[in-house]
Amino acid sequence: MTNPLVSTNEGSDDSCEISNRFTDSMDLLHDSEALRQRAQEDGYLFFKGLLPRQEILDLRKDFLSVVDRYGWRKPGQDALGGEMDLDLLNMVPDEQIRSDIGVSEAAYKDVQKLESFHRFPHHDRLKALYKELFQDEVLVHPRHIARMVTGHRVMVPTPPHQDFPAIQGSTNTWTAWIPLGDCPRSMGGLSVLRSSDRLGYVPITLSKGAGGVAAQTCPWETDWAETDFEAGDVLTFPSLTIHKALRCQHRQFIRLSMDIRYQPKSEPVEIKSLYPHADIEWDDIYSNWVDDDLKYYWEKDSLTLDEWNPNLLQPSRRIC
Ligand SMILES: O=C(O)CCC(=O)C(=O)O
């Protein structure tokens, strides 16, 4: 295994064959019908190199500069290297680590304050993709999640789950999962249970890992698709598709990624999707921004707000 540093362009060195690799839909980017048909068949869409690699690496650099502020990165690497000082990180008490993120609440808030983190989801290529897919105006949820998955002892991989119980609103809300750097399977990328959106809402059980709940899969539901991600790749799926993180085999390296949500503007949205994903106010997030154009941008739209349904996060038994 070579060093999984993500500042190189070497791609994956994972030797294990992928039996069910994501289908690349780059050739369908401008064909709404074909995109929808593929999404209906597979429950996800994958785009190889949709985003400029350099722009992803610039964002990675911004995230890592926050990590540096806390002294958790091993010295002697370039600005893109993700090797962590695990001994130092493990000195952070368990209760200070956000186990859905991978670092402390304080560091997560610092990332939430990055203008680049909130600007990236509005990338022309992402908005064009969802416009094509929805054939409608696109609402970019302002609530973005930064995953900074580290080898801190409290961290476990994100369990299989649907986003719908946690996001609610329209089931036509799509997650874009974007690795900030190359992310071979051994670094713990995302895996999708093919066509699982067709199952509808799947009952949940309590679980360790991000979100704290897992979708209950039946023994024959094993059609997991995956890939060795490279910087610039985009995986996207609707909120009923079951997905999970693969186990990171290189715990000394940080795995950086973003979850961004998009939906048609005309469909209902649950109000928490319009709040930050941390205990922090928008004004605080905006405090060091240079440009104003993206501040409270969603308030210009007349959105239909949906009621929160607490029952969707109540554990119940699934009969297989
Ligand atoms: O990156 C992860 O580990 C989890 C991501 C996820 O669950 C999501 O994007 O909805």
The ligand as an SDF file (V2000), in Angstrom:
LIG
                    3D

 10  9  0  0  0  0  0  0  0  0999 V2000
  -19.4600   10.8280    4.9820 O   0  0  0  0  0  0  0  0  0  0  0  0
  -20.0390   10.0980    5.7610 C   0  0  0  0  0  0  0  0  0  0  0  0
  -19.4670    9.3100    6.5210 O   0  0  0  0  0  0  0  0  0  0  0  0
  -21.5310   10.1180    5.8150 C   0  0  0  0  0  0  0  0  0  0  0  0
  -22.1480   10.8960    4.7060 C   0  0  0  0  0  0  0  0  0  0  0  0
  -23.6350   10.7730    4.6650 C   0  0  0  0  0  0  0  0  0  0  0  0
  -24.2450    9.9980    5.3500 O   0  0  0  0  0  0  0  0  0  0  0  0
  -24.3790   11.6290    3.7440 C   0  0  0  0  0  0  0  0  0  0  0  0
  -23.7640   12.3010    2.9130 O   0  0  0  0  0  0  0  0  0  0  0  0
  -25.6200   11.6420    3.8250 O   0  0  0  0  0  0  0  0  0  0  0  0
  1  2  2  0
  2  3  1  0
  2  4  1  0
  4  5  1  0
  5  6  1  0
  6  7  2  0
  6  8  1  0
  8  9  2  0
  8 10  1  0
M  END
$$$$
